[in-house]
């Protein structure tokens, strides 16, 4: 699986046969599936497009979307299973999650989390949530450099150079530690 960040809340997840884009900036970009974290009033996509909660499968990717309330309105958080790797995408989450949503995120391998910018989680709230979710890899988005530094400090994570993309297989997942992956946008 490959994960790429295109800035803001836009991520691309790829398996061998399918490209899935979350919150595409340009709805015409080349992707097999587009998922949105908020309802789209002007859908202008040629590919499969989803902006509502539910459970789906397409192109070897399984996903479930759950609706949450945030300061900026309703958002959809997602949990994916791609090539035997479980990924959660937390949209513009700005608060802790209740027990039901935490169970929804149980046993994820990779957490994509908003951090310290524009009505998202503070570094302290994000680190607390990551400790509850307990992924093997955490990928921040929407972050300010100072919030990222505080987040790393809270979790005791080393500084890593930003990467263009994350290429990962189940056998390459960290076993006994949390790894921070900062992606270039």
URNORSUL-V248285 format. One line per field, one symbol per residue. phi: phi as a letter, one per 40 degrees, with the letter a starting at -180 (. if undefined). psi: psi as a letter, one per 20 degrees, with the letter a starting at -180 (. if undefined). burial: # if it has 24 or more other C-alpha atoms within 12 Angstrom, else .. Layout:
phi = ???
psi = ???
burial = ???
This chain:
phi = .bbbbbgfbcbbbbbcbbbbbbfccbccccacbbbbcbcbcbcbbcccbbbacibaaafgbbabbbcbcbcchcbbcbbbbbfgbcbbbbfbdbacbcdccccdcdgccbbbbcagaffbccdccccccccccfccbbbcbfbcdccccccccdcgcccbcdbcabbabdcccccbacbcbcccb
psi = qppqpkrcjoqpppahiqpppplpgoiiqoqhppqqiqpphmplqhapppkqraprppkjppqppppqprhjapqpqqpqoolkpppqojclpjrrqrhghhhhjpkqhppopqokpmlaprhghghgghhghlrhppoqrkqqhhhgghggghikqrpqqqqhropqrhijpqgjqpppopqq.
burial = ######.########..#######..#...########......#..#####...#.#.#########.#....#########.#############...##.##############..########.###.###########...######..#..........#.#....#....#######.
